Amino acid sequence: MAWTKYQLFLAGLMLVTGSINTLSAKWADNFVAPGCGGSQEHSFQHPFLQAVGMFLGELFCLAAFYLLLCRAAGHPDTSMDPQQPFNPLLFLPPALCDMTATSIMYVGDLLIIMAQIIVSIQMVLEEKFVYKHNVHPLRAVGTEGLFGFVILSLLLVPMYYIPAGSFSGNPRGTLEDALDAFCQVGRQPLIALALLGNISSIAFFNFAGISVTKELSATTRMVLDSLRTIVIWAVSLTLGWEAFHPLQILGFLILLTGTALYNGLHRLLLSRLSRGRPPAEEGEHERLLGGPRTAINDAS
């Protein structure tokens, strides 16, 4: 099935903003700055606070949706798809999946597989609700952002006191230390710039993602999401944020092969091969092998 220009735009927007989102988070993680109370310099590792910022970016989509709604009410000629009434709490489960998966992915690499399982549940739930109730993508993203922002902001309080041992990235050794994060931002303003890039890009990224889910499917969204890994990997290698490993090439080849198979590129290749040789070659082939044969003895 051929993609429309709008679907191609959404795919490109998702790829670009998704790459910016992850790269800005990695940029923030690479900063080293002193924290509160005269503590020594340490890395900026505040996964749950960064997740709160992500949900804040998503929450801006809800404000954008209501602005569009007010504009549509003031201009009757403006077309907005009619929406089915629904309970906003429907988006609480995918918001919880988003909150859990994002926080886990910010903490460590070994937990990414677990996070991807949770993300897959989130994608399926979003696809179901968006299709069933014809929810506007901005409203869907914003509603999830509202739930995630409120819940995770409240959880920052007990996380300040919960010991985390080796999983902790702050001097106090707790699950999250939001005060330490703000102190580091104050002493290294570039961290604020990285967080701003993360917050602003996530709004466009998730809007494009929900739109792809609504226009195509959740599976297509995940395939496109996996492609941005190549962009992030290339930029990270260029900036020296990661070391090169030969197995990464094999992994990306498998990734690209899977993407090509899902998008049906193998069918295009097989259809071209099944057409056979060009007409000139086919004619020549018939003249050599397909014409009436004359016995060698009859040539005389």
C-alpha positions in Angstrom: 0.0 0.0 0.0 1.4 3.4 -1.1 1.8 6.0 1.7 0.2 9.4 1.3 2.3 12.6 1.6 0.8 13.2 5.1 1.9 9.8 6.3 5.4 10.3 4.9 5.5 13.6 6.7 4.5 12.0 10.0 7.1 9.2 9.5 9.8 11.8 8.9 8.7 14.0 11.9 8.7 10.9 14.1 12.2 9.9 13.0 13.8 13.4 13.4 12.1 14.4 16.7 12.6 11.0 18.2 16.3 11.1 17.4 16.6 14.6 18.9 14.7 13.5 22.0 17.1 10.6 22.7 20.2 12.5 21.8 19.3 15.4 24.1 18.8 13.0 27.0 22.2 11.4 26.3 23.7 14.9 26.1 22.3 15.7 29.6 23.6 12.4 31.0 27.1 13.3 29.8 27.3 16.4 31.9 29.2 16.5 35.2 28.5 19.1 37.8 28.5 19.6 41.6 25.2 19.1 43.4 23.7 20.5 46.5 25.5 21.1 49.8 28.9 21.4 48.2 29.0 17.8 47.0 31.7 16.8 44.5 31.1 16.8 40.8 29.1 13.8 39.5 27.2 12.8 36.4 23.7 14.1 35.8 21.8 10.9 36.4 18.2 11.6 37.3 16.0 9.2 35.2 12.7 9.9 37.0 13.1 13.7 36.9 13.8 13.4 33.2 10.7 11.3 32.8 8.7 14.0 34.5 10.1 16.5 32.0 9.0 14.2 29.2 5.4 14.1 30.5 5.5 17.8 30.8 6.2 18.0 27.1 3.4 15.6 26.3 1.1 17.8 28.5 1.7 20.7 26.2 -0.1 18.7 23.5 -3.3 18.8 25.5 -3.1 22.6 25.6 -2.5 22.7 21.9 -5.6 20.5 21.4 -7.9 22.8 23.3 -6.5 25.8 21.4 -7.4 24.1 18.2 -10.8 23.2 19.6 -11.5 26.9 20.5 -10.3 27.9 17.0 -12.7 25.4 15.4 -15.6 26.7 17.5 -14.9 30.3 16.4 -14.5 29.3 12.7 -17.3 26.9 11.7 -15.6 26.4 8.3 -12.6 24.8 10.1 -12.8 21.0 9.7 -12.1 18.9 12.8 -13.0 15.2 12.8 -15.9 14.5 15.1 -14.8 12.8 18.3 -16.6 10.0 20.1 -17.2 10.6 23.8 -14.9 8.7 26.0 -13.6 8.5 29.5 -10.1 10.1 29.8 -9.2 7.4 32.3 -8.9 5.0 29.4 -5.5 6.5 28.7 -4.3 5.9 32.3 -3.0 2.4 31.6 -0.9 3.4 28.5 0.3 6.4 30.5 1.4 4.1 33.3 3.1 1.9 30.7 4.8 5.0 29.3 5.9 6.2 32.7 7.3 2.8 33.7 9.1 2.0 30.4 10.6 5.5 30.1 11.9 5.4 33.6 13.4 1.9 33.2 15.1 2.9 29.9 16.7 5.9 31.5 18.2 3.7 34.4 20.1 0.8 32.6 20.7 -1.2 29.5 19.9 -4.6 30.9 16.4 -3.4 31.7 15.6 -2.2 28.2 14.2 -5.6 27.1 11.7 -5.3 30.0 10.9 -1.8 29.0 10.2 -2.8 25.4 7.7 -5.4 26.5 5.9 -2.6 28.5 6.1 -0.3 25.5 4.5 -2.9 23.2 1.5 -3.1 25.7 1.3 0.7 25.6 1.3 0.8 21.7 -1.5 -1.8 21.5 -3.7 0.0 24.1 -3.2 3.3 22.3 -4.1 1.8 19.0 -7.3 0.3 20.4 -8.5 3.5 22.1 -7.5 5.8 19.3 -9.4 3.7 16.7 -12.4 3.0 18.8 -13.1 6.5 19.9 -11.5 8.5 17.1 -9.4 10.4 19.5 -7.4 13.4 18.2 -3.6 12.6 18.5 -2.9 15.8 20.4 -5.6 14.9 22.9 -4.4 11.4 23.3 -0.7 12.4 23.9 -1.8 15.3 26.2 -4.0 13.1 28.3 -1.3 10.6 28.8 1.1 13.5 29.7 -1.3 14.8 32.3 -1.6 11.4 34.1 2.1 10.7 33.9 3.2 14.2 35.0 0.9 14.2 38.0 1.6 10.6 39.2 5.4 10.8 38.7 5.7 14.2 40.2 4.0 12.9 43.4 6.3 9.8 43.3 9.4 12.0 43.4 8.7 12.7 47.1 9.0 9.1 48.4 11.8 8.4 45.8 13.8 11.1 47.6 14.0 8.8 50.7 14.1 5.3 49.2 17.7 3.9 49.1 18.6 2.4 45.8 22.2 1.2 46.3 24.1 0.7 43.1 21.1 1.8 41.0 21.4 5.3 42.4 23.1 8.0 40.4 23.1 10.7 43.1 25.5 11.2 46.1 22.7 10.4 48.6 22.2 6.9 47.2 18.4 7.3 46.9 16.2 6.3 44.0 15.9 9.9 42.9 17.1 13.2 44.2 15.3 16.0 42.4 16.9 18.7 44.6 20.3 17.5 43.5 19.2 17.7 39.9 18.1 21.3 40.2 21.4 22.2 41.9 23.3 20.6 39.0 21.2 22.5 36.5 22.0 25.8 38.4 25.7 25.1 38.2 25.8 23.9 34.6 23.2 25.8 32.5 23.8 23.6 29.4 21.9 20.8 31.3 18.8 23.0 31.2 19.3 23.4 27.4 19.5 19.6 27.0 16.4 19.1 29.1 14.6 21.8 27.1 15.4 19.9 23.9 14.1 16.7 25.5 10.9 18.3 26.6 10.1 20.1 23.4 11.0 17.2 21.1 8.9 14.6 23.0 5.8 16.6 22.3 6.3 16.4 18.5 7.6 12.9 18.6 4.6 11.4 20.5 2.2 13.4 18.4 3.7 12.0 15.3 3.8 8.5 16.9 0.1 8.6 17.8 -0.8 9.9 14.4 1.1 7.1 12.7 -0.8 4.6 15.0 -4.1 6.2 13.9 -3.2 6.5 10.2 -1.5 3.1 9.8 -0.9 0.8 12.8 1.0 0.4 16.1 3.3 -2.1 14.3 4.3 0.5 11.7 5.0 2.9 14.5 7.4 0.5 16.3 9.2 -0.2 13.0 9.7 3.5 12.4 10.8 4.0 16.0 13.5 1.3 15.6 15.0 3.1 12.6 15.9 6.2 14.7 18.3 3.9 16.5 20.6 4.1 13.5 20.6 7.9 13.6 21.3 8.0 17.3 24.0 5.4 17.0 25.7 7.3 14.1 25.6 10.7 16.0 26.8 9.1 19.3 29.8 7.5 17.5 30.6 10.9 15.9 30.5 12.7 19.2 32.4 10.1 21.0 29.6 9.2 23.4 29.8 5.5 22.5 32.5 3.0 21.4 32.2 1.1 18.2 31.6 -2.6 18.3 31.6 -4.7 15.1 28.5 -6.6 16.2 26.5 -3.4 16.0 26.8 -3.6 12.2 25.2 -7.1 12.2 22.5 -5.8 14.5 21.6 -2.9 12.3 21.7 -5.2 9.2 19.1 -7.4 10.9 17.1 -4.4 11.9 17.1 -3.0 8.3 16.2 -6.5 6.9 13.3 -6.8 9.2 12.1 -3.3 8.3 12.4 -4.1 4.6 10.4 -7.3 5.0 7.7 -5.6 7.0 7.3 -2.9 4.4 7.0 -5.5 1.6 10.2 -4.6 -0.3 10.8 -8.3 -0.8 7.6 -8.5 -2.8 8.7 -5.7 -5.1 12.0 -7.5 -5.7 10.3 -10.9 -6.3 7.8 -9.3 -8.7 10.6 -7.8 -10.8 12.5 -11.1 -10.9 9.4 -12.9 -11.9 9.0 -10.8 -15.0 11.9 -12.5 -16.5 14.5 -11.1 -18.9 14.0 -7.9 -21.1 12.1 -8.4 -24.3 15.3 -8.3 -26.5 16.9 -11.1 -24.5 13.7 -13.1 -24.5 13.5 -12.9 -28.3 17.1 -13.9 -28.7 16.5 -16.8 -26.3 13.6 -18.0 -28.4 15.6 -17.7 -31.6 18.4 -19.8 -30.1 16.4 -22.5 -28.4 12.7 -22.1 -29.2 12.7 -22.2 -33.0 12.3 -25.2 -35.2 15.3 -27.4 -35.0 17.1 -28.7 -38.1 19.0 -31.9 -38.0 22.7 -31.6 -38.6 22.6 -34.2 -41.3 19.8 -32.3 -43.2 21.9 -29.2 -43.6 23.4 -30.6 -46.7 
